[in-house]
Amino acid sequence: MKHQLLLSAASLALVLAAAPAFAAETATPATANTEVDAVIVIGQGQSRQVQTLKDDSISLEAAGTSPLKAIDKLPGVTFQSADAFGAYEWSARISIRGFNQNQLGFTLDGVPLGDMSYGNHNGLHISRAITNENIGRIDLAQGAGALGVASTSNLGGTLQFFSRAPSQDFGGQLNVTGGSDQMHRVFGRVDSGAIDALGGLRGYASVATQKTDKWKGGSEQKQFQYDLKAVLPVGQGELTAFYNGSQRREQDYQDLSFSLIKRLGRDWDNVQPNWGLAVAAARAYQTNTALPAPYTTVDDAYYAGAGIRDDQLYGLGLKMPLTDKIKLDATAYGHTNEGQGLWYTPYVASPGFGTAGSTAAPLSIRTTEYDISRSGLTAGLTIDLGAHELTGGFWTEKNDMNQARRFYAETAAAPSRNSLQFQENPFFTQWQYRFETETLTGYVSDTWTINDALKVNFGFKAMKVTNNVQRIAGNPLAGEIESENSFLPQVGVVYKVMPDLEFFGGYTENMAAYVSAATSGPFASQNQAAVDYIAKTLNPETSKTIELGARYRTDRFQGVAALYHVTFEDRLLAASTAAPILGLPAVLSNVGGVETSGVELAGEYKLTDNWSLYGAYTYNQSEYQDDVLNGSGVVVARTAGKEVVNTPKNIFKGEVKFELAGFYSKLGVAHTGERYYTYENIGGQVDSTTVADLTLGYRFDGETWGKGLEIQANITNLTDEDYISTIGSGGFVNSDPNGTTQTVLTAPPRQFFVSIKKTF
């Protein structure tokens, strides 16, 4: 019956074919009607809690800063990273209302980015999908994205990124940045302007290159990106094509523990370039002799680790009014990825170590390798029937992903490999699997404008995701797992009491599809019996979200207050069985539910034409509802009533901005309450932090050399706060009373950056 309902929903969606980016009520950007000249726009007219961040705000961050760090100022959001830019993917963690990154939804111009996790199986991180300077705006829905968002992981909120459009006029932009730790970045963009001889075709091409030393330890992090985009008018519509490429090479920071920080300090890291120390520690482990100082275990530090990613993301979109009442919106896209995550592991020696005359090192390089090839289509129609606006749509994707665990030999005298290059010629493949994921979603929705004051929207989406696995090497593993739900409803209402005041509310149900990977999700056990059990017994995770709120807007002020309650059911937990470097499989089980309640307040007030204030406060209470039981019904983790990991109860964000005669400045402050990385809340509590960033800049004026010239200085961590940023980098654990779990990363100290920007 469910299958029939799903096919019916998909068929109806195909007939109506709705806009892929969002439902009708979000089809017009929230920026359209606000009277406040704000870079953060509080979504007037929306039936859900939503804000829009414009490129003006993103550009005030230090060059190269992740857009995820830029949206950290919005209510309900917690973001951490071990680098100043928030771009180091191993450490980047975003949490919204108690939902972690792999439980959120992300798109770029309607194209799905997957769950943006580090070892991504179905997408890529926004920092690789597009150059930061080409992002035009970001829409955040904290509780529930619109029905048409192309995501199967958005139990919680959704983030929709939108690229800047090509200019109608010929021109360009050149930004050069330098700063702390030998950081330098160059961004260049050329816009063709509208070319009349080619029917008004316009486009741009951009290139960005960035390189910086790590703020502690050895080596560097670097990235090269290029973006191409073209828009061709077609009647009353337009055809858009894009091709974005990224080559990312980042050296890792070592995962730390409370005890490591206490013993060796916050600046302790992997020992690169001290090859001799790394070899000595590995030899001691392999020969069961005393470790060299300052090691007490080989997990104290490794020689190095790295993340290497090459991506190409491309697509073709068409927006076309078919009649004065019907609009078509369709996008076909493709994405390829090749990646390796590597460690120098002392647990596996290179072949030949210990034999007479061998040059083999007592360590080796261990990789987790990714190869993604996916293609998909979102398509649809919006039908204007006067008081009713009907939408419906579908999204289909096929994703092929190969994943492998391999080992590469090293030499004892000196490193013979570059850890920031793809490794070749392994001496051992521990496992390799081929995954195929087929996704089909469809939705229908009606937005009913009852009168000038009252608007109601209601609809539902259906989802079917099929995961297949085939073994190439390693433990025998094959089979198919489905995630299916034919009715996930969404209802919302907006009531405008007066021109400046409106109330909103909504109810949404969502489901997260299973993950296709050997390192997470139902296949991570790499055990056929466990996979068969999960397929027959466990249910995908689901959420039910209720929101109520009010928005108020005048010429100088805009504000929002929202209450929310979320019921998270069938929570799946993959329990780690050892240190991450050992690569032992995690075991997936259903561990009950989570209840979340909270309040969000945000507002921006323009004090004068030169001064403005922004503030956001969030109180969030997320608690596990059940203890974790094993297969025999015995309690293995007493989590009932405990706080959800990485979820602070109190978050405050504030900004003061000033602008006068070309000079501009922004002081941002973020307070994040205590957080746990332990499910039982026994040990593992990270202290609250208050961190400030400062921006100072000057825009030159005139028609000579100063036209389009701008200088901007950024100081991150202004007060040089010493704090732990990322938690859960090595996974979350039941308890850690002695603080020995290596799963935290310290934040960078105060850093300085200066950019010179020129447009022409």
C-alpha positions in Angstrom: 0.0 0.0 0.0 2.8 2.4 0.9 4.5 1.7 -2.5 1.3 2.5 -4.3 0.8 5.7 -2.4 4.4 6.7 -3.2 3.9 6.1 -6.9 0.7 8.0 -6.8 2.4 11.0 -5.1 5.3 10.9 -7.6 2.9 10.6 -10.5 1.0 13.6 -9.3 4.2 15.5 -8.8 5.3 14.7 -12.3 2.0 16.1 -13.6 2.3 19.3 -11.6 6.1 19.4 -11.7 6.9 21.9 -9.0 9.8 24.3 -8.5 12.7 22.4 -7.0 14.2 25.1 -4.9 11.2 25.7 -2.6 7.5 25.7 -2.4 5.4 28.6 -3.6 5.4 30.4 -0.3 9.2 30.7 -0.5 9.5 31.3 -4.2 9.9 35.0 -3.6 13.0 35.8 -1.6 12.4 37.1 1.8 14.3 40.2 0.9 11.7 41.5 -1.4 9.6 43.8 0.8 11.6 44.6 3.9 12.0 48.3 4.6 15.0 47.8 6.9 18.3 48.1 5.0 19.5 44.9 6.7 21.9 42.3 5.6 20.0 39.8 7.8 16.3 39.6 6.7 13.7 38.0 8.9 11.4 36.1 6.6 8.3 38.2 6.4 5.3 36.3 5.0 6.7 32.8 5.8 4.8 30.2 7.7 8.0 28.9 9.3 11.0 30.4 11.1 13.3 31.5 8.4 16.0 34.1 7.8 17.9 35.3 4.8 21.6 36.3 4.9 22.7 38.5 2.0 26.1 38.7 0.3 26.7 42.1 2.0 27.0 40.2 5.3 29.0 37.3 4.0 31.6 39.8 2.5 32.2 41.2 6.0 33.9 38.0 7.1 37.5 37.3 6.5 38.2 36.3 2.9 37.8 32.5 2.5 35.5 32.2 5.4 32.9 29.4 5.1 29.4 30.5 4.6 28.5 28.2 7.5 30.5 30.4 9.9 28.7 33.5 8.4 25.3 32.1 9.3 26.4 31.3 12.9 24.9 34.6 13.9 21.4 33.5 13.2 19.1 32.1 16.0 19.2 28.4 16.7 22.6 27.9 15.1 25.8 26.6 16.6 29.0 26.4 14.5 32.5 25.3 15.4 35.8 24.8 13.6 39.5 24.4 14.4 40.5 27.1 11.9 39.8 30.8 11.7 37.8 30.4 8.5 35.5 27.6 9.5 36.5 25.8 6.3 38.6 22.9 7.6 36.1 20.2 6.9 37.3 17.6 9.5 36.5 20.1 12.2 33.5 22.0 10.8 30.4 21.2 12.8 27.0 22.9 12.5 24.1 22.2 14.8 20.6 23.7 14.6 18.0 23.1 17.3 19.8 20.0 18.5 20.1 18.4 15.1 23.7 17.8 13.9 25.0 18.4 10.4 24.1 14.9 9.0 20.5 15.6 10.0 20.1 18.8 8.1 19.4 19.6 4.4 21.7 21.6 2.1 21.2 22.8 -1.5 23.0 25.1 -3.9 20.6 26.8 -6.5 18.3 23.9 -5.8 21.0 21.2 -6.4 21.3 18.8 -3.5 24.6 18.8 -1.6 23.8 15.8 0.5 24.4 16.0 4.3 27.8 17.7 3.9 29.5 15.3 6.3 33.2 14.9 6.1 33.2 11.4 4.4 30.3 12.4 2.3 28.5 9.6 0.4 26.0 11.7 -1.5 27.2 15.2 -2.0 29.9 17.8 -1.1 30.6 20.5 1.3 29.5 24.0 0.4 33.1 25.2 0.7 33.9 23.0 -2.3 30.6 23.5 -4.2 31.1 27.2 -5.0 33.6 29.9 -4.3 32.5 32.0 -1.2 32.6 35.3 -3.1 30.1 34.0 -5.6 27.4 33.2 -3.1 24.6 35.7 -3.4 22.4 34.8 -0.4 21.6 32.1 2.1 18.2 31.0 3.3 18.0 29.3 6.7 14.8 27.5 7.8 15.6 26.4 11.4 12.9 23.9 11.9 11.6 22.6 8.5 12.5 23.4 5.0 9.9 23.8 2.3 8.5 20.6 0.7 10.5 21.0 -2.4 13.9 21.1 -0.9 16.0 18.3 -2.5 17.2 16.5 0.6 16.6 13.2 2.3 18.5 14.1 5.5 16.6 17.2 6.7 15.1 16.0 9.9 15.9 19.4 11.2 16.5 22.7 9.4 17.6 23.4 5.8 20.2 25.7 4.4 19.7 26.9 0.8 22.6 28.6 -0.9 22.1 30.8 -4.0 24.9 31.9 -6.4 25.3 35.5 -7.6 23.8 36.1 -11.0 26.1 37.2 -13.9 26.0 41.0 -14.3 24.2 42.7 -17.2 27.3 44.9 -17.7 30.9 43.9 -18.5 33.1 44.1 -15.5 35.2 42.2 -13.0 36.5 41.8 -9.5 40.0 41.2 -8.0 40.5 40.5 -4.3 43.9 39.9 -2.7 44.2 38.8 0.9 47.1 38.2 3.2 47.4 37.5 7.0 48.4 35.3 9.9 50.2 32.1 9.4 51.4 33.0 5.9 47.8 33.0 4.6 47.2 34.4 1.1 44.2 34.3 -1.1 43.5 35.6 -4.6 40.0 35.8 -6.1 39.3 37.0 -9.6 36.1 37.2 -11.6 35.2 38.5 -15.0 31.6 39.2 -16.1 30.9 39.3 -19.8 27.8 41.4 -19.5 24.8 40.9 -21.8 25.9 40.0 -25.3 23.3 41.3 -27.7 24.7 39.3 -30.7 24.1 36.1 -28.7 20.5 36.8 -27.6 21.5 38.6 -24.4 23.7 35.8 -23.1 25.7 36.8 -20.1 28.1 34.9 -17.9 31.0 35.0 -15.6 34.2 33.0 -14.9 36.1 33.1 -11.6 39.2 31.6 -10.1 40.2 31.5 -6.4 43.4 30.1 -4.8 44.1 30.1 -1.1 47.0 28.7 1.0 47.8 29.0 4.7 50.0 27.3 7.1 48.3 25.6 10.0 48.2 27.8 13.1 49.9 25.0 15.1 51.9 21.9 13.9 53.4 21.5 10.5 52.3 21.8 6.8 49.5 23.7 5.2 45.9 23.8 4.0 45.2 25.0 0.5 42.4 25.1 -2.2 42.0 26.0 -5.8 38.5 26.7 -7.2 36.9 27.8 -10.5 33.3 28.7 -11.2 31.6 29.2 -14.6 28.0 30.4 -15.0 26.0 31.5 -18.0 22.4 32.8 -18.3 20.6 32.9 -21.6 17.2 34.7 -21.9 14.6 32.4 -23.5 11.4 34.3 -24.2 10.1 35.3 -20.8 12.3 32.8 -19.1 15.9 31.9 -18.9 18.3 29.0 -19.3 21.2 28.7 -16.8 24.3 26.6 -17.0 27.1 26.3 -14.4 30.3 24.3 -13.9 32.1 24.6 -10.6 35.4 22.8 -9.8 37.4 22.5 -6.6 40.8 20.9 -5.6 41.1 20.9 -1.8 44.2 19.8 0.2 44.1 20.2 3.9 46.5 18.9 6.5 44.7 17.7 9.7 44.9 18.9 13.2 45.3 16.2 15.8 42.2 15.2 17.8 42.8 16.0 21.4 41.3 15.0 24.8 41.0 16.9 28.1 43.8 14.9 29.5 46.1 15.6 26.5 45.4 19.3 26.7 46.2 19.3 30.4 49.4 17.3 29.9 50.8 18.8 26.7 48.9 22.0 26.2 46.4 23.4 23.7 49.0 23.7 21.0 49.9 20.0 20.9 49.4 18.6 17.4 50.6 15.9 15.0 54.4 15.8 15.0 55.1 16.7 11.3 57.8 17.5 10.2 59.5 15.5 13.0 59.6 12.2 11.1 62.2 10.7 13.5 59.8 11.1 16.5 56.9 9.5 14.6 59.1 6.6 13.5 60.4 6.1 17.0 56.9 6.0 18.5 55.7 3.5 15.9 58.8 1.3 16.3 58.3 1.3 20.1 54.7 0.2 19.6 55.6 -2.5 17.0 58.4 -3.9 19.2 56.6 -3.4 22.6 59.3 -1.2 24.0 59.2 2.1 25.9 57.6 5.0 24.0 59.7 8.2 23.4 58.9 11.3 25.4 56.4 12.9 25.5 54.2 9.9 24.3 52.3 7.9 26.8 50.4 6.1 24.0 50.8 6.1 20.2 47.5 7.9 19.9 48.9 11.0 21.6 49.9 12.1 18.1 50.6 10.8 14.6 53.0 12.1 12.1 50.2 13.7 10.0 46.7 13.3 8.6 45.1 14.9 5.6 41.9 15.3 3.6 42.2 15.5 -0.2 39.2 16.2 -2.4 38.7 16.9 -6.1 35.1 17.8 -7.2 33.2 18.9 -10.3 29.6 20.1 -9.9 27.7 21.1 -13.0 24.1 21.6 -14.2 21.6 23.1 -16.6 18.4 24.8 -15.4 15.4 26.2 -17.1 12.9 28.7 -15.6 10.0 29.4 -18.0 6.5 30.7 -17.8 4.4 28.4 -20.0 1.3 30.6 -19.7 0.5 33.6 -17.5 -0.7 31.2 -14.9 1.9 28.3 -15.1 5.6 28.4 -14.5 8.1 25.7 -15.2 11.3 25.2 -13.2 13.7 22.3 -13.9 17.4 21.6 -13.2 19.5 18.6 -14.4 22.8 18.2 -12.6 25.8 16.0 -12.1 28.6 15.7 -9.6 31.8 13.7 -9.5 34.2 13.4 -6.6 37.5 11.8 -5.9 38.8 11.9 -2.3 41.1 10.4 0.2 41.3 10.9 4.0 44.6 9.6 5.3 46.6 9.0 8.5 50.1 7.8 9.2 49.2 4.8 11.4 51.6 3.2 13.8 49.3 0.2 14.1 50.3 -1.2 10.7 53.9 -1.4 9.7 55.1 -1.1 6.1 55.9 -4.5 4.5 59.4 -5.7 5.4 59.7 -3.9 8.7 61.8 -5.9 11.1 63.6 -8.0 8.5 67.3 -7.7 8.0 68.4 -4.9 5.7 64.8 -3.6 5.2 64.3 0.2 4.7 60.6 -0.2 5.6 59.1 2.2 8.2 57.3 0.8 11.3 54.3 2.8 10.2 52.2 3.2 7.0 49.7 5.5 5.5 46.1 4.4 5.9 43.4 5.9 3.7 39.7 5.9 3.4 39.0 6.5 -0.3 35.9 7.9 -2.0 34.7 8.0 -5.6 31.3 9.5 -6.2 29.4 9.9 -9.5 25.8 11.1 -9.2 23.3 12.7 -11.5 19.8 13.9 -10.9 16.8 16.0 -12.0 14.5 18.3 -10.2 11.5 19.6 -12.2 8.1 21.1 -11.8 5.3 23.6 -12.2 3.7 26.3 -10.2 0.0 27.0 -11.1 -1.6 30.3 -10.1 -5.3 29.8 -9.6 -6.0 33.2 -8.0 -6.6 32.5 -4.3 -4.9 29.2 -4.7 -1.3 28.6 -5.8 -0.7 24.9 -6.5 2.8 23.4 -6.7 4.1 19.9 -6.9 7.4 18.5 -7.8 9.8 15.6 -7.9 13.5 15.0 -7.4 15.2 11.9 -8.7 18.9 11.0 -8.3 21.2 8.0 -9.0 24.4 7.9 -7.0 27.2 5.5 -7.5 29.8 5.6 -4.7 32.9 3.4 -4.3 34.6 3.4 -0.9 37.8 1.6 0.1 40.2 1.3 3.0 43.8 0.9 1.8 47.4 1.0 3.2 50.5 2.5 1.6 54.2 1.8 2.4 56.7 4.3 3.8 60.4 4.3 4.4 62.1 4.6 7.8 64.8 7.1 6.9 62.5 9.9 5.6 59.0 10.3 4.2 58.8 9.0 0.6 55.2 10.3 0.0 53.5 13.7 0.0 50.6 13.6 2.3 48.8 16.3 0.3 48.7 14.2 -2.9 46.6 11.3 -3.9 48.4 8.1 -2.8 49.0 5.3 -5.3 50.2 1.6 -5.3 48.8 0.3 -2.0 50.3 -2.8 -0.4 46.9 -3.8 1.1 43.2 -3.2 0.6 41.4 -4.0 3.8 37.9 -3.5 2.2 36.2 -2.0 -0.8 32.5 -1.7 -1.6 30.4 -0.3 -4.3 27.2 1.5 -3.3 24.3 2.5 -5.5 21.6 4.8 -4.1 18.4 5.6 -6.0 16.3 8.5 -4.7 12.8 9.6 -5.7 10.8 12.2 -3.9 7.6 14.0 -4.9 5.4 16.6 -3.3 2.2 18.6 -3.8 1.3 21.8 -2.0 -1.5 24.4 -2.0 -1.0 28.0 -0.8 -4.4 29.5 -0.1 -4.7 33.2 0.3 -8.0 33.5 2.1 -7.8 37.3 2.3 -5.3 40.1 2.6 -4.5 39.1 6.2 -4.6 35.3 6.2 -2.7 32.8 4.2 -2.6 29.0 4.6 -0.4 26.4 3.0 -0.7 22.7 3.2 0.7 19.7 1.3 2.9 16.6 1.7 5.9 14.9 0.2 6.6 11.2 -0.5 10.1 9.6 -0.4 11.7 6.4 -1.5 15.4 5.8 -1.2 16.9 2.4 -2.2 20.5 1.6 -1.0 22.4 -1.3 -2.6 25.9 -2.6 -1.7 28.3 -5.0 -3.5 31.6 -6.2 -2.1 34.8 -5.8 -4.1 37.2 -6.7 -1.3 36.8 -7.4 2.4 34.0 -9.0 4.4 31.2 -10.5 2.2 28.4 -8.0 2.0 25.5 -7.6 -0.3 21.9 -6.5 -0.1 19.3 -3.8 -0.4 17.8 -1.5 2.2 14.9 0.9 1.6 13.7 4.1 3.3 10.1 4.8 2.3 7.3 7.0 3.4 4.4 8.0 1.2 2.9 10.8 3.4 5.0 13.4 5.2 2.6 16.3 5.7 3.3 20.0 6.2 0.8 22.7 7.2 1.4 26.4 7.8 -0.4 29.6 8.4 0.5 33.3 8.3 -1.9 35.9 9.8 -1.1 39.6 9.3 -2.7 41.4 12.3 -1.5 44.8 11.0 1.0 46.0 8.3 3.9 45.8 10.8 2.9 42.6 12.7 2.2 39.1 11.7 1.9 35.7 13.4 3.0 32.4 11.9 2.8 28.7 12.7 3.4 25.3 11.2 3.6 21.6 11.6 6.0 19.4 9.5 6.9 15.7 9.4 10.2 14.5 8.0 12.2 11.3 7.5 15.9 10.7 7.0 17.0 8.0 4.5 19.6 5.4 5.4 23.2 6.2 4.5 25.1 4.2 1.9 28.7 3.9 3.2 31.0 1.5 4.8 31.9 4.0 7.5 28.4 5.0 8.7 24.8 3.9 8.5 23.4 0.4 8.2 26.4 -1.0 6.2 29.1 0.2 8.6 29.1 -3.0 10.6 30.4 -4.7 7.4 28.5 -7.7 8.6 25.8 -9.4 6.5 23.8 -10.6 9.4 23.7 -7.1 10.9 22.7 -5.6 7.6 19.9 -8.2 7.2 18.7 -7.5 10.7 18.6 -3.7 10.1 16.7 -4.1 6.8 14.0 -6.2 8.5 13.8 -4.6 11.9 14.9 -0.9 12.2 13.0 2.1 11.0 14.5 5.3 9.5 14.7 8.3 11.7 11.7 10.7 11.7 10.9 14.1 13.2 7.8 16.1 13.9 8.2 19.8 14.2 5.8 22.4 15.6 6.5 26.2 15.3 4.7 29.2 16.5 5.9 32.8 16.2 5.5 36.5 15.5 7.3 39.0 13.4 7.4 42.8 13.7 8.8 45.2 11.2 9.0 49.0 11.0 11.2 51.4 9.0 14.1 50.9 11.5 13.4 47.6 13.2 12.7 44.1 12.4 12.3 41.2 14.9 11.0 37.7 15.3 10.1 35.5 18.3 9.5 31.8 17.8 8.6 28.8 19.9 9.2 25.3 18.7 8.8 21.7 19.8 10.4 18.7 18.0 9.8 15.0 18.5 12.6 13.0 17.1 11.8 9.3 16.8 13.7 6.1 15.9 17.0 7.7 16.6 19.8 5.5 15.1 23.1 5.4 16.9 26.3 4.0 15.5 28.4 3.2 18.5 32.2 3.5 18.1 34.1 0.4 19.2 37.7 1.8 19.3 39.9 4.8 18.4 39.0 6.2 15.0 42.4 5.4 13.5 41.8 1.7 14.1 39.0 1.8 11.6 36.9 -0.8 13.4 33.2 -0.9 12.3 30.5 0.9 14.2 27.3 -0.9 15.2 24.0 0.7 14.3 21.0 0.3 16.6 17.7 2.0 17.4 18.0 3.8 20.7 14.7 5.7 21.1 13.7 9.3 20.8 14.6 12.9 21.6 12.3 15.7 22.7 13.3 19.3 21.9 11.7 22.5 23.0 13.0 26.0 22.7 12.6 29.7 22.0 14.4 31.9 19.5 14.5 35.7 19.6 16.2 37.9 16.9 16.1 41.5 16.0 17.9 44.3 14.2 17.5 47.9 15.0 18.9 50.8 12.9 19.7 53.3 15.6 20.7 56.1 13.1 21.6 56.1 9.4 25.1 55.1 10.6 24.6 52.7 13.5 22.8 49.4 13.8 22.4 46.7 16.4 21.6 43.0 15.9 21.0 40.4 18.5 19.8 36.8 18.7 19.1 34.6 21.7 18.2 30.9 21.7 17.2 28.7 24.5 17.1 25.1 23.5 16.4 22.0 25.6 17.1 18.7 23.9 16.9 15.5 25.9 17.1 11.8 25.1 13.9 10.0 26.1 15.2 6.5 26.5 18.1 4.4 27.8 20.2 2.5 25.3 19.6 -1.3 25.5 21.5 -4.1 23.9 19.9 -7.1 22.1 19.2 -8.8 25.4 17.4 -5.8 26.9 20.3 -4.8 29.2 21.0 -1.1 29.7 24.3 -0.2 28.2 23.9 3.6 28.3 21.8 5.5 30.8 20.8 8.3 28.5 17.1 8.9 29.4 16.7 12.5 30.5 20.3 13.5 29.5 21.2 16.5 27.3 21.8 15.8 23.6 25.5 16.0 22.6 26.8 19.2 21.1 23.7 21.1 22.0 24.1 24.1 24.2 21.0 25.3 26.1 21.9 29.0 25.8 23.2 30.8 22.7 23.6 34.6 22.3 24.8 36.4 19.2 25.2 40.1 18.8 26.6 42.6 16.3 27.2 46.4 16.3 27.8 47.9 12.8 28.8 51.4 11.9 29.2 53.0 8.4 30.0 56.6 7.5 31.7 58.3 4.5 33.2 55.1 3.1 34.3 53.8 6.5 32.6 50.7 7.9 33.0 48.4 10.9 31.4 45.4 12.5 31.9 43.9 16.0 30.4 40.5 16.4 30.1 38.6 19.7 29.0 35.0 20.1 28.3 33.3 23.4 27.8 29.5 23.3 26.7 27.6 26.5 28.1 24.4 27.8 28.0 21.3 25.6 28.6 17.6 26.1 30.3 15.0 23.9 29.1 12.2 26.2 25.6 10.6 25.7 25.3 9.9 29.5 26.6 13.4 30.4 29.2 11.8 32.6 32.4 13.8 31.9 32.8 15.4 28.5 31.3 18.8 29.3 32.9 21.7 27.4 32.8 25.1 29.0 30.8 28.0 27.6 32.7 30.4 25.4 32.4 34.1 24.4 34.2 35.0 21.2 34.4 38.3 19.3 35.4 39.1 15.7 36.1 42.6 14.4 35.9 44.0 10.8 37.2 47.4 9.8 37.1 48.7 6.2 37.1 51.6 3.9 35.5 52.0 0.4 37.2 54.7 -1.7 35.1 57.1 -3.8 35.6 59.0 -7.0 36.0 58.3 -10.7 39.8 57.8 -10.9 42.0 55.2 -9.3 39.8 54.9 -6.2 36.7 53.8 -8.1 35.7 50.4 -6.9 38.6 50.1 -4.5 38.1 48.8 -1.0 40.4 47.8 1.9 39.1 45.5 4.7 40.8 44.2 7.8 39.5 41.3 9.9 40.6 40.2 13.4 39.2 36.8 14.4 39.0 35.8 18.1 39.6 39.4 19.0 40.2 38.8 22.7 42.5 35.7 22.1 40.1 33.4 23.9 41.6 30.0 24.7 38.8 27.5 24.2 37.7 24.2 22.8 35.8 24.7 19.5 34.9 21.4 17.8 33.6 18.4 19.8 32.8 15.0 18.5 35.6 15.1 15.9 36.5 11.5 16.9 32.9 10.5 17.6 30.7 10.8 20.6 30.9 8.4 23.5 28.7 7.1 26.4 30.9 8.6 29.1 34.4 10.0 29.7 34.9 10.5 33.5 38.7 10.8 33.1 38.7 13.0 30.0 40.8 10.6 27.9 38.6 10.4 24.7 40.4 12.2 21.8 37.4 13.9 20.3 37.9 17.7 20.8 39.8 20.4 18.9 41.0 23.7 20.2 40.2 26.9 18.5 42.8 29.1 16.8 44.2 32.1 18.6 43.7 35.7 17.5 44.5 36.1 13.8 44.7 39.1 11.4 43.8 39.4 7.7 43.8 42.3 5.3 42.1 42.3 1.9 42.4 44.7 -1.0 39.3 44.5 -3.3 38.9 46.1 -6.6 35.9 46.1 -8.9 35.9 47.5 -12.4 
